[in-house]
Amino acid sequence: MSGIRIVTEPALYLVGRQEVVPGEVARFLDDHGASGWDTDAPSAGEGLVEIAGRLCYLSFRSPRPGGNAAYIGHIKEVKHGSVLEHAVFNLIVTGISRSCSHELVRHRVGLSPSQLSQRYVDESDVAFVVPPALLPEVTAARDFIGHDGPDGGNHAWFVLDVVSEWDDEARPGDGVVAGLRWLAGREADLEEYGRHVEYLASRIAAGDRTARRKAAREAARSALPNCTETKIFLTMNARAARHFIELRASAHADAEIRRLAVAIQAVLAGVAPNLFGDYRPVTLPDGSTALETDHAGV
Ligand SMILES: Cc1cc2nc3c(=O)[nH]c(=O)nc-3n(C[C@H](O)[C@H](O)[C@H](O)COP(=O)(O)OP(=O)(O)OC[C@H]3O[C@@H](n4cnc5c(N)ncnc54)[C@H](O)[C@@H]3O)c2cc1C
């Protein structure tokens, strides 16, 4: 196998969500002549959205039928989106590229990121995210290296060199060669990065060891490509998450961030179905998935 680490899909960890404080809700209800109101919200976030919405109209005493699902459904219909901002979720996302994270952090409102630092963290063993469109080629190239590579040929650049000498009939197909080129490019990037860190760490004199290494890495990262893997902690409210899903799980979005947006919707719909369960999958011509909803722009 090729000597670099590659990632083929993101991993999501829902590490935090909210908690309702029942005693305080009851105290508020008692103080406002609405004792006994309750909700069947599947999650705290959905319950808090309902409480916020009901507070606007002091409607705790006259709940409509249908419970929390109907309540949030109505909020989506009338686009009273600000109350959705009271539901908050904390996610860690790994296995996305720096180009994907760059698009992600463009979402300025209600979506707070904390991202792995390329200045403090050594990237000499960093993984690379295969763009979805190149996945078949890179997979084929990795299989080729694993099964047919010459002895010692565990580096794509080496295999590429060797197969270029082979006769036309023996040479692997264009797809394998494209995959080998992609892998060989990333091997070269990583090697360059390592060389720059080593050189700069010895050349930079100012500061203590940590400061020197940070200065070396911040310059050396210029050798790393857009597909370098990153990790990011995201806190987002439900309204911002819906806006993100609508823009980025759309057929027009970049394939990698679309895959991420589809995965985020699945995680959030799993814990908060009344907030996120209205999206339906649509299969695009390339076989990938986009999402649609009748309640966009809440
Ligand atoms: C398919 C696609 C292609 C794209 N292509 C490009 C591209 O080529 N180049 C590029 O630079 N970006 C591109 N983007 C990114 C896009 O321009 C937005 O920066 C990104 O989608 C975040 O959207 P947003 O501003 O609505 O979100 P947020 O920043 O989260 O803002 C949410 C909403 O708040 C309001 N808002 C936020 N800030 C302001 C403000 N300053 N003034 C007034 N209202 C505000 C707006 O209503 C906005 O929709 C693309 C996005 C998509 C989905």
The ligand as a Gaussian input file, in Angstrom:
#p B3LYP/6-31G(d) Opt

LIG

0 1
 C      -23.072000      26.275000      -4.201000
 C      -22.264000      27.331000      -3.541000
 C      -21.274000      27.983000      -4.244000
 C      -20.508000      28.985000      -3.647000
 N      -19.520000      29.608000      -4.356000
 C      -18.787000      30.595000      -3.782000
 C      -17.758000      31.295000      -4.497000
 O      -17.511000      31.005000      -5.658000
 N      -17.060000      32.248000      -3.860000
 C      -17.322000      32.604000      -2.565000
 O      -16.678000      33.499000      -2.028000
 N      -18.270000      31.947000      -1.853000
 C      -19.009000      30.978000      -2.422000
 N      -19.972000      30.335000      -1.688000
 C      -20.144000      30.665000      -0.280000
 C      -21.330000      31.632000      -0.078000
 O      -21.143000      32.838000      -0.760000
 C      -21.519000      31.904000       1.432000
 O      -20.382000      32.578000       1.930000
 C      -21.728000      30.662000       2.261000
 O      -22.583000      29.779000       1.604000
 C      -22.326000      31.050000       3.612000
 O      -23.669000      31.440000       3.394000
 P      -24.340000      32.614000       4.198000
 O      -23.591000      33.891000       4.039000
 O      -25.790000      32.614000       3.804000
 O      -24.224000      32.046000       5.684000
 P      -23.955000      32.821000       7.025000
 O      -22.663000      33.532000       6.983000
 O      -24.117000      31.824000       8.115000
 O      -25.097000      33.897000       7.081000
 C      -26.438000      33.468000       7.304000
 C      -27.381000      34.565000       6.819000
 O      -27.210000      35.706000       7.654000
 C      -27.338000      36.871000       6.849000
 N      -26.050000      37.605000       6.895000
 C      -24.860000      37.112000       7.307000
 N      -23.924000      38.055000       7.247000
 C      -24.516000      39.159000       6.768000
 C      -24.059000      40.448000       6.482000
 N      -22.798000      40.813000       6.638000
 N      -24.957000      41.355000       6.014000
 C      -26.236000      41.016000       5.828000
 N      -26.746000      39.797000       6.078000
 C      -25.887000      38.878000       6.547000
 C      -27.695000      36.429000       5.443000
 O      -29.091000      36.379000       5.326000
 C      -27.131000      35.024000       5.412000
 O      -27.759000      34.184000       4.441000
 C      -20.744000      29.334000      -2.286000
 C      -21.760000      28.664000      -1.582000
 C      -22.512000      27.686000      -2.185000
 C      -23.580000      26.993000      -1.388000

